[in-house]
């Protein structure tokens, strides 16, 4: 029998941990199982690799040489595995409420052999820059200085979000322009509303800033200001202190993908972005037909 990867990992873990008990814990196996694995390896190579005492374990000269080579082999294997996985797997960051068509895109990608992992983040664009995720689904364009590639995936109609006790709720003739002087709530990391979302905003208007969706909806419920959000929030989020209304003049928002234009996973990301765009287009076509 030839040594297997588990044998290499066992002796390297033992060299790092210093005891069978600690090495077994690090590997997530039992101490007797680890002992048997190391003994199997010693029989395979025909040499004693470990010096055993009642309290600790050290390496023989042969063990030191073996562990040095095993580390190189495991590092090469782990790097190769990571490259192979990066060719198909994609981690997606999002701030709030992925569009309806995202699930279709993820299913298509996974049916082609790639794994799609999603992560909820306050600032998914920043996570792309740092490499924490491969691609961000965002309703905010990245700073050009970030050097990210982008692709617009879809356009979303928006509704106005109002405090349930606001006098604005009962105004039948309310338009977007009527809100230009109202305090505005701006989710700086991922929101779709900015002071310049109005053609002629009041330069002295109050701007209430927050950092994520949860803060935004609580500020809205507290009557701190107004804003507009994609219609899917209306259908998927309920808050007793917030009323959503369709009113004339609300500009649409866009959903885009952003990713690093270089790196090990760029080919997989570009394929996934194309899949996202196809899913969004198919959803838009179905919506028009219905």
C-alpha positions as CSV (number, residue, x, y, z in Angstrom):
1,X,0.0,0.0,0.0
2,X,1.2,3.5,-0.9
3,X,0.8,6.5,1.5
4,X,-2.4,8.5,1.0
5,X,-3.1,12.1,1.6
6,X,-4.6,11.4,5.0
7,X,-1.2,9.8,6.1
8,X,0.7,12.9,5.1
9,X,-1.8,15.2,6.9
10,X,-1.6,13.1,10.0
11,X,2.2,13.2,10.4
12,X,2.3,16.9,9.5
13,X,-0.4,17.7,12.1
14,X,1.5,15.7,14.7
15,X,4.7,17.6,14.0
16,X,2.8,20.9,14.4
17,X,0.8,20.0,17.5
18,X,3.4,18.0,19.4
19,X,1.0,15.4,20.9
20,X,-1.3,12.9,19.4
21,X,-4.2,14.3,21.4
22,X,-3.7,17.8,20.1
23,X,-3.1,16.6,16.5
24,X,-6.2,14.5,16.6
25,X,-8.3,17.5,17.7
26,X,-6.9,19.6,15.0
27,X,-7.7,17.0,12.4
28,X,-11.2,16.3,13.8
29,X,-10.4,12.6,14.4
30,X,-10.0,10.4,17.5
31,X,-6.6,9.9,19.1
32,X,-6.6,6.1,18.5
33,X,-7.5,6.7,14.8
34,X,-4.6,9.1,14.4
35,X,-2.2,6.7,16.1
36,X,-3.2,3.9,13.7
37,X,-2.8,6.2,10.7
38,X,0.8,7.2,11.7
39,X,1.7,3.6,12.5
40,X,0.4,2.6,9.0
41,X,2.6,5.2,7.4
42,X,5.6,4.0,9.3
43,X,5.0,0.5,8.1
44,X,4.6,1.7,4.5
45,X,7.9,3.6,4.5
46,X,9.8,1.1,6.6
47,X,11.1,3.8,9.0
48,X,10.2,5.1,12.4
49,X,9.0,8.7,12.0
50,X,7.9,9.6,15.5
51,X,9.6,9.4,18.8
52,X,6.9,8.7,21.4
53,X,7.1,9.6,25.1
54,X,4.5,9.5,27.8
55,X,3.8,13.3,27.4
56,X,4.7,14.3,23.9
57,X,5.8,13.2,20.5
58,X,8.8,14.3,18.5
59,X,10.2,13.4,15.1
60,X,13.1,11.1,14.2
61,X,15.6,12.3,11.6
62,X,13.6,10.4,9.0
63,X,10.4,12.0,10.3
64,X,11.8,15.5,10.0
65,X,12.8,14.7,6.4
66,X,9.4,13.1,5.6
67,X,7.4,16.0,7.1
68,X,9.4,18.6,5.2
69,X,8.6,16.8,1.9
70,X,5.0,16.1,3.0
71,X,4.4,19.9,3.6
72,X,5.5,20.6,0.0
73,X,3.3,17.9,-1.4
74,X,0.3,19.1,0.6
75,X,0.9,22.7,-0.3
76,X,1.0,21.8,-4.0
77,X,-2.1,19.7,-3.7
78,X,-4.0,22.3,-1.9
79,X,-3.0,25.0,-4.4
80,X,-4.0,22.7,-7.3
81,X,-7.4,21.9,-5.6
82,X,-8.0,25.6,-5.0
83,X,-7.3,26.4,-8.7
84,X,-9.6,23.7,-9.9
85,X,-12.4,24.8,-7.6
86,X,-11.9,28.4,-8.6
87,X,-12.5,27.4,-12.2
88,X,-16.2,26.7,-11.4
89,X,-17.1,28.0,-7.9
90,X,-18.4,31.5,-7.3
91,X,-19.0,33.3,-4.0
92,X,-21.6,36.1,-4.4
93,X,-22.0,39.0,-2.0
94,X,-25.3,41.0,-1.6
95,X,-26.6,43.6,0.7
96,X,-30.3,42.9,0.7
97,X,-33.0,41.0,-1.2
98,X,-31.6,39.3,-4.2
99,X,-33.8,39.7,-7.3
100,X,-36.3,36.9,-8.1
101,X,-34.2,35.7,-11.0
102,X,-31.1,35.1,-9.0
103,X,-32.2,31.7,-7.9
104,X,-32.7,30.6,-11.6
105,X,-29.2,31.8,-12.4
106,X,-27.7,29.9,-9.4
107,X,-29.5,26.7,-10.4
108,X,-28.3,26.9,-13.9
109,X,-24.7,27.5,-12.8
110,X,-24.8,24.6,-10.4
111,X,-26.4,22.3,-13.0
112,X,-23.3,23.0,-15.1
113,X,-21.0,21.8,-12.2
114,X,-20.3,25.1,-10.4
115,X,-21.1,25.8,-6.8
116,X,-22.7,29.2,-5.9
117,X,-22.3,30.5,-2.4
118,X,-24.1,33.6,-1.2
119,X,-23.1,36.0,1.6
120,X,-25.1,38.8,3.1
121,X,-22.8,41.9,3.6
122,X,-23.4,45.5,4.4
123,X,-21.0,46.5,1.6
124,X,-20.6,43.7,-1.0
125,X,-18.6,46.0,-3.3
126,X,-15.9,46.5,-0.7
127,X,-15.9,42.7,-0.2
128,X,-15.2,42.2,-3.9
129,X,-12.2,44.6,-3.7
130,X,-10.7,42.7,-0.8
131,X,-11.4,39.3,-2.4
132,X,-13.9,38.2,0.3
133,X,-16.4,37.4,-2.5
134,X,-15.9,36.9,-6.2
135,X,-18.9,39.0,-7.4
136,X,-21.3,41.5,-5.9
137,X,-25.0,41.9,-6.8
138,X,-25.4,45.6,-6.2
139,X,-27.9,48.4,-6.8
140,X,-25.0,50.9,-6.4
141,X,-22.3,51.5,-8.9
142,X,-18.7,51.0,-7.5
143,X,-16.3,53.8,-7.2
144,X,-14.3,53.9,-10.5
145,X,-11.1,54.0,-8.4
146,X,-11.9,50.5,-7.2
147,X,-11.1,49.1,-10.7
148,X,-14.0,46.7,-10.8
149,X,-15.7,45.4,-13.9
150,X,-19.4,45.8,-14.0
151,X,-22.4,44.8,-16.0
152,X,-26.0,46.1,-15.7
153,X,-28.3,43.1,-15.3
154,X,-31.8,44.6,-14.9
155,X,-33.9,47.6,-14.2
156,X,-36.2,47.7,-11.3
157,X,-39.3,50.0,-10.8
158,X,-39.3,51.7,-7.4
159,X,-41.9,52.7,-4.8
160,X,-41.7,55.3,-2.2
161,X,-41.3,54.2,1.5
162,X,-43.1,56.3,4.1
163,X,-43.6,56.3,7.8
164,X,-47.0,54.8,8.4
165,X,-48.1,57.8,10.5
166,X,-46.9,60.4,8.0
167,X,-49.5,62.8,6.5
168,X,-47.9,61.9,3.1
169,X,-49.5,58.5,3.2
170,X,-53.0,59.8,2.7
171,X,-52.2,62.3,-0.1
172,X,-53.8,60.8,-3.2
173,X,-52.0,63.3,-5.5
174,X,-48.5,62.7,-4.2
175,X,-45.7,62.7,-6.8
176,X,-42.0,62.1,-6.6
177,X,-41.3,65.8,-7.1
178,X,-43.4,66.6,-4.0
179,X,-40.8,64.9,-1.9
180,X,-37.8,66.9,-3.1
181,X,-37.8,69.0,0.0
182,X,-38.6,66.2,2.5
183,X,-35.8,64.8,4.7
184,X,-34.3,61.9,2.8
185,X,-32.9,58.6,4.2
186,X,-29.7,57.5,2.5
187,X,-28.3,54.0,2.9
188,X,-24.7,55.0,2.0
189,X,-23.5,51.4,1.3
190,X,-26.3,49.8,-0.7
191,X,-29.3,52.1,-1.0
192,X,-30.9,53.3,-4.2
193,X,-31.8,56.8,-3.1
194,X,-29.5,59.8,-2.9
195,X,-30.2,63.6,-2.6
196,X,-29.6,63.9,-6.4
197,X,-32.4,61.3,-7.1
198,X,-34.6,64.4,-7.6
199,X,-34.2,66.7,-10.6
200,X,-34.5,69.8,-8.5
201,X,-33.7,68.9,-4.9
202,X,-33.8,71.3,-2.0
203,X,-30.1,72.1,-1.3
204,X,-30.9,72.6,2.4
205,X,-32.9,69.4,2.8
206,X,-32.1,67.2,5.8
207,X,-30.1,64.0,4.8
208,X,-30.2,61.1,7.3
209,X,-27.5,58.6,6.6
210,X,-27.3,54.9,7.6
211,X,-25.2,51.9,6.7
212,X,-27.5,49.0,5.9
213,X,-31.0,47.9,5.1
214,X,-32.0,47.2,8.7
215,X,-31.1,50.7,9.8
216,X,-32.9,52.2,6.8
217,X,-36.2,50.5,7.5
218,X,-36.1,51.4,11.2
219,X,-35.3,55.0,10.4
220,X,-38.2,55.0,7.9
221,X,-40.6,53.6,10.5
222,X,-39.4,56.3,12.9
223,X,-40.4,59.0,10.5
224,X,-36.9,60.3,10.0
225,X,-37.3,60.8,6.2
226,X,-38.4,59.4,2.8
227,X,-36.8,57.3,0.1
228,X,-37.5,55.0,-2.8
229,X,-36.8,51.3,-3.0
230,X,-37.3,48.6,-5.6
231,X,-40.8,47.2,-5.8
232,X,-39.7,43.7,-4.7
233,X,-39.3,45.1,-1.1
234,X,-43.0,45.8,-1.1
235,X,-43.8,42.2,-1.9
236,X,-41.2,40.6,0.4
237,X,-40.8,42.9,3.4
238,X,-43.4,43.8,5.9
239,X,-43.0,46.4,8.7
240,X,-45.9,47.8,10.7
241,X,-44.3,51.2,10.7
242,X,-43.6,51.5,7.0
243,X,-46.0,52.0,4.1
244,X,-45.0,51.5,0.4
245,X,-46.7,53.5,-2.3
246,X,-46.5,53.6,-6.1
247,X,-46.5,57.3,-7.1
248,X,-45.7,59.1,-10.4
249,X,-42.2,60.2,-11.2
250,X,-40.1,57.7,-9.2
251,X,-37.0,57.0,-11.3
252,X,-36.1,53.3,-11.7
253,X,-33.0,51.7,-10.3
254,X,-30.6,49.3,-11.8
255,X,-29.2,46.0,-10.6
256,X,-25.6,45.3,-11.6
257,X,-22.8,42.7,-11.1
258,X,-19.4,43.9,-10.1
259,X,-16.2,41.8,-10.0
260,X,-12.4,42.0,-10.2
261,X,-11.3,41.9,-13.9
262,X,-8.4,39.7,-13.0
263,X,-7.7,36.8,-10.7
264,X,-8.0,33.0,-10.5
265,X,-11.8,32.9,-10.6
266,X,-12.4,35.5,-13.3
267,X,-13.4,33.0,-16.0
268,X,-16.0,31.4,-13.6
269,X,-17.2,34.8,-12.5
270,X,-17.7,36.0,-16.1
271,X,-19.6,32.9,-17.0
272,X,-21.8,33.4,-13.9
273,X,-22.4,37.0,-14.8
274,X,-23.6,36.0,-18.2
275,X,-25.9,33.4,-16.6
276,X,-27.2,36.2,-14.3
277,X,-27.9,38.4,-17.3
278,X,-29.7,35.6,-19.2
279,X,-31.9,34.8,-16.2
280,X,-32.7,38.5,-15.7
281,X,-33.6,38.9,-19.4
282,X,-35.8,35.8,-19.3
283,X,-37.6,37.0,-16.2
284,X,-38.2,40.4,-17.8
285,X,-39.5,38.7,-20.9
286,X,-41.9,36.6,-18.9
287,X,-43.1,39.6,-17.0
288,X,-43.9,41.5,-20.2
289,X,-45.9,38.5,-21.6
290,X,-47.9,38.2,-18.4
